[in-house]
Amino acid sequence: MEDTLLRALVWTNYKLFLVFCLLFPLGLSVWSLFAKIPSIQRLLLIFWRVASLLAIAIYLFIPVWQLGYLAWFIGHILIVISLWFWVDINDEIQDLPKSPLRLLLTSWRWATSIYGILGAIAFTPFLRCTFSEDAAVEKVCRAWLEAPWHYKSWFHPNATTGFLGFLGMSGLIIYGIYLLYFLVFRLIKQGRIAIEQ
């Protein structure tokens, strides 16, 4: 694949990430707070928790820590699962009266699911970068690092890459502990019910 085409596709992926995993859910979160619809608020809270793995991946990309590639891939899959996994939330949203918020939420869920599935499939060839010691110089791996480096220059111009990587790794450890707790304790006890009993 030509370098310019690869870079264009990767930047398109990041732009879609901003639209589907930041801007739309942020707008929906604000709207659901004003509308006071608990089921939508719970779904979006779960989404934010799960989608934080993609933010963690970006911080791991900045110092070129290869775990970022794996986190980016897994994050896409977990987002799709989190949007449809909860039986009680799905039922409550389905029972809501028709409204622009419900329509926009449903459209966003489907669009984000398609983005997550296609994003994970498209990223599969780049998983090898997780095990590459030359990720910073290999063109196919480096293409995924450009946007995080721009992000650093805009939002953390004075921070060292090591410190930002430390933040990313700390976030990944906390995320992993919470995910393990969820899988071992909450999932067994509550199944596909989102409300804690």
For each residue, the residues with C-beta under 8 A, 3 or more apart:
1: 5 6 140
2: 5 6
3: 6 7 139 143
4: 7 8
5: 1 2 8 9
6: 1 2 3 9 10 139 140 143
7: 3 4 10 11 143 146
8: 4 5 11 12
9: 5 6 12 13 122
10: 6 7 13 14 143 144 146 147
11: 7 8 14 15 146 147
12: 8 9 15 16
13: 9 10 16 17 119 122 123
14: 10 11 17 18 147
15: 11 12 18 19
16: 12 13 19 20 115 119
17: 13 14 20 21 22 54 115 119
18: 14 15 21 22 23
19: 15 16 22 23 24
20: 16 17 23 24 25 108 111 112 115
21: 17 18 24 25 51 54 79 112
22: 17 18 19 25 26
23: 18 19 20 26 27
24: 19 20 21 27 28 108 111 112
25: 20 21 22 28 29 44 47 48 51 108 112
26: 22 23 29 30
27: 23 24 30 31
28: 24 25 31 32 40 44 101 104 105 108
29: 25 26 32 33 41 44 48
30: 26 27 33 34
31: 27 28 34 35 101 104
32: 28 29 35 36 37 40 41 44 101 105
33: 29 30 36 41
34: 30 31
35: 31 32 40 99 101
36: 32 33
37: 32 40 41 96 101
38: 41 42 92
39: 42 43 88 89 92 93 96
40: 28 32 35 37 43 44 93 96 101 105
41: 29 32 33 37 38 44 45
42: 38 39 45 46 86 89 194 195
43: 39 40 46 47 83 86 89 93 105 194
44: 25 28 29 32 40 41 47 48
45: 41 42 48 49
46: 42 43 49 50 82 86 89 194
47: 25 43 44 50 51 79 82 83
48: 25 29 44 45 51 52
49: 45 46 52 82 178
50: 46 47 53 75 78 79 81 82
51: 21 25 47 48 54 55 75 79 82
52: 48 49 55 56 171 175
53: 50 56 57 71 74 75 78 172 175
54: 17 21 51 57 58 71 72 75 76 79
55: 51 52 58 59 171
56: 52 53 59 60 71 75 168 171 172 175
57: 53 54 60 61 68 69 71 72 75 168
58: 54 55 61 62 68 147 148 151 168
59: 55 56 62 68 148 164 165 167 168 171
60: 56 57 63 65 67 68 71 165 168 169 172
61: 57 58 64 65 68 72 144 145 148 149
62: 58 59 145 148 149 151 152 161 164 165 168
63: 60 161 162 164 165 168
64: 61 68 135 136 145
65: 60 61 68 165 168 169
66: 69 70 129 130 131 132 135
67: 60 70 71 130 169 172
68: 57 58 59 60 61 64 65 71 72 144 148 168
69: 57 66 72 73 123 126 127 129 130 135 141 144
70: 66 67 73 74 127 130
71: 53 54 56 57 60 67 68 74 75 172
72: 54 57 61 68 69 75 76 123 144
73: 69 70 76 77 120 123 124 126 127
74: 53 70 71 77 78
75: 50 51 53 54 56 57 71 72 78 79
76: 54 72 73 79 80 115 116 117 119 120 123
77: 73 74 80 81 116 120
78: 50 53 74 75 81 82
79: 21 47 50 51 54 75 76 82 83 112 116
80: 76 77 83 84 112 113 116 117 120
81: 50 77 78 84 85
82: 46 47 49 50 51 78 79 85
83: 43 47 79 80 109 112 113
84: 80 81 90 109 113
85: 81 82 192
86: 42 43 46 89 90 192 193 194
87: 90 91 191 192 193
88: 39 91 92 192 193 194 195
89: 39 42 43 46 86 92 93 194
90: 84 86 87 93 94
91: 87 88 94 95
92: 38 39 88 89 95 96
93: 39 40 43 89 90 96 102 105 106
94: 90 91
95: 91 92
96: 37 39 40 92 93 99 102
97: 102
98: 102 103
99: 35 96 102 103
100: 103 104
101: 28 31 32 35 37 40 104 105
102: 93 96 97 98 99 105 106
103: 98 99 100 106 107
104: 28 31 100 101 107 108
105: 28 32 40 43 93 101 102 108 109
106: 93 102 103 109 110
107: 103 104 110 111
108: 20 24 25 28 104 105 111 112
109: 83 84 105 106 112 113
110: 106 107 113 114
111: 20 24 107 108 114 115
112: 20 21 24 25 79 80 83 108 109 115 116
113: 80 83 84 109 110 116 117
114: 110 111 117 118
115: 16 17 20 76 111 112 118 119
116: 76 77 79 80 112 113 119 120
117: 76 80 113 114 120 121
118: 114 115 121 122
119: 13 16 17 76 115 116 122 123
120: 73 76 77 80 116 117 123 124
121: 117 118 124
122: 9 13 118 119 125
123: 13 69 72 73 76 119 120 126 127
124: 73 120 121 127
125: 122 128 140
126: 69 73 123 129 140 141 144
127: 69 70 73 123 124 130
128: 125 131 132
129: 66 69 126 132 135 138 140 141 144
130: 66 67 69 70 127
131: 66 128
132: 66 128 129 135 138 141
133:
134: 137 138 141
135: 64 66 69 129 132 138 141 142 145
136: 64 141 142 145
137: 134 142
138: 129 132 134 135 141 142
139: 3 6 142 143
140: 1 6 125 126 129 143
141: 69 126 129 132 134 135 136 138 144 145
142: 135 136 137 138 139 145 146
143: 3 6 7 10 139 140 146
144: 10 61 68 69 72 126 129 141 147 148
145: 61 62 64 135 136 141 142 148 149
146: 7 10 11 142 143 149 150
147: 10 11 14 58 144 150 151
148: 58 59 61 62 68 144 145 151 152
149: 61 62 145 146 152 153
150: 146 147 153 154
151: 58 62 147 148 154 155 156
152: 62 148 149 155 156 157 159 161 164
153: 149 150 156 157
154: 150 151 157
155: 151 152
156: 151 152 153 159 164
157: 152 153 154
158:
159: 152 156 163 164
160: 163 164
161: 62 63 152 164 165
162: 63 165 166
163: 159 160 166 167
164: 59 62 63 152 156 159 160 161 167 168
165: 59 60 62 63 65 161 162 168 169
166: 162 163 169 170
167: 59 163 164 170 171
168: 56 57 58 59 60 62 63 65 68 164 165 171 172
169: 60 65 67 165 166 172 173
170: 166 167 173 174
171: 52 55 56 59 167 168 174 175
172: 53 56 60 67 71 168 169 175 176
173: 169 170 176 177
174: 170 171 177 178
175: 52 53 56 171 172 178 179
176: 172 173 179 180
177: 173 174 180 181
178: 49 174 175 181 182
179: 175 176 182 183
180: 176 177 183 184
181: 177 178 184 185 186
182: 178 179 185 186 187
183: 179 180 186 187
184: 180 181 187 188
185: 181 182 188 189
186: 181 182 183 189 190 196
187: 182 183 184 190 191
188: 184 185
189: 185 186 197
190: 186 187 193 196 197
191: 87 187
192: 85 86 87 88
193: 86 87 88 190 197
194: 42 43 46 86 88 89
195: 42 88
196: 186 190
197: 189 190 193
